[in-house]
Amino acid sequence: MLKERTEVLVVGAGPVGLAVAVSLAGQGREVTVVDRQAAGANTSRASVVHPRTLEMLERIGVSKRLTELGLHVEQFNIAEGDRTLVPVRFDRLPTEYPYVLMIPQYLTEQVLLERLEELGGKVHRPYVACGVRQSDEGAEVILESGEVIRARYVVAADGMNSRIRDLAGLGFTGADTLPLNFTLADVRVEGGLPAEEVLLYFSKVGILVAAPLPDGSFRLVAEVEEAPEHPDVAYAQRLLNTRGPKSETVRVAEVIWGSRFRIHERVADRYREGRILLAGDAAHTHSPAGGQGMNLGLRDAVTLGEALAVALSSGDESSLDDYAMSSREEAVRVVSLAHRLTRLATVPTAVRPARNLVLRLLAQLPRFRRGLAEQLAAIGHR
């Protein structure tokens, strides 16, 4: 049964909302989670968890389970055909998690949900928030069902099109859409792609990411002129034939799931308005280059859960202001990194041979390779 009163109401039960709830429940705080979907998604969507994120997820007790379920990838290579342009090693980084963890988002959500339930929490579905009112003591969220939930604090973790964010007046300024189209497909293949590394192909035709997943499939992502809504086997095959490895043919046997998207780059002007706080895609969206999106949101979640627990127990809200400021600063850095990587990957055709030459030269510098690994792993700003 949905409670009428709670300490913290989390709107949105994706990985970010679940992580906030787990953090709070683990610290003995009362938290209610609502989500508009009747059930959690079962597609892979975000599929990378970086070292710094795993370090922070230790604090809510889910890192061990995630690492048991995911695929540990110690190297990320930028390549042109069969030639490596820039090798990026994670296995030499100063962390307990010297790898990127490849794990489908639905498994990440499953682990977080199981942890929440272990702590006595649950997700209430389907409930759609349609209004919010604030006072000095808390906030009231009105649901489409007519029910009202009163909370001391509300966390908007309801995604890029957050209703709570907009109702609270926490918006964005400036243009945010890049004129680029991307296709995404999870595929099963025969031969040609290594299962122990992520490959980013910088071909003359365009980019192609090929990333292994724990079940033996591969995630393909490419920037294209026109992206099909549902890429098929023939389409995925053409991407690999024209942009992927050359010495060995990769045969696409099946497309498990596919989609298309455009890139939005924006960071909310503010992360807090009174009793309402933003986290995850409600606060920031950007290019998937470098696999930073869900990672940034999960780090938001752990930090926010701890800040809310302090505010609830002490009445001192300075921890919430610190969260709003520091997490926004990190988001600005990450969005800038993803933007630079996207622009590098999508330079005009005539410039691509020169770009690849410059990258090969820079890759001779250990400092360049290590710096790129640290930025992608997010351990440079601990």
Buried (B, 14 or more C-beta within 10 A) or exposed (E): EEEEBBBBBBBBBBBBBBBBBBBBBBBEBBBBBBBBBEEBEEEBBBBBBBBBBBBBBEBBBBBEBBBEBBBBBBBBBBBBBEEBBBBBBBEEBEBEBBBBBBBBBBBBBBBBBBBBEEBEBEBBBEBBBBEBEBEEEBBBBBBEEEEEBBBBBBBBBBBBEBBBBBBBEBEBEEEBEBEBBBBBBBBBBEEBBBEEBBBBBBBEBBBBBBBBBBEEBBBBBBBBEEBEEEBEBEBBBBBBBBBBBEEEBBEBEEBBBBBBEEBBBBBBEBBBBBBBBBBBBBBBBBBBBBBBBBBBBBBBBBBBBBBBBBBBEEEEBEBBBEBBEBBBEBBEBBBEBBBBBBEBBBBEEEEBEEBBEEBBEBBEEEEBBBEBBBBBBBBBEE
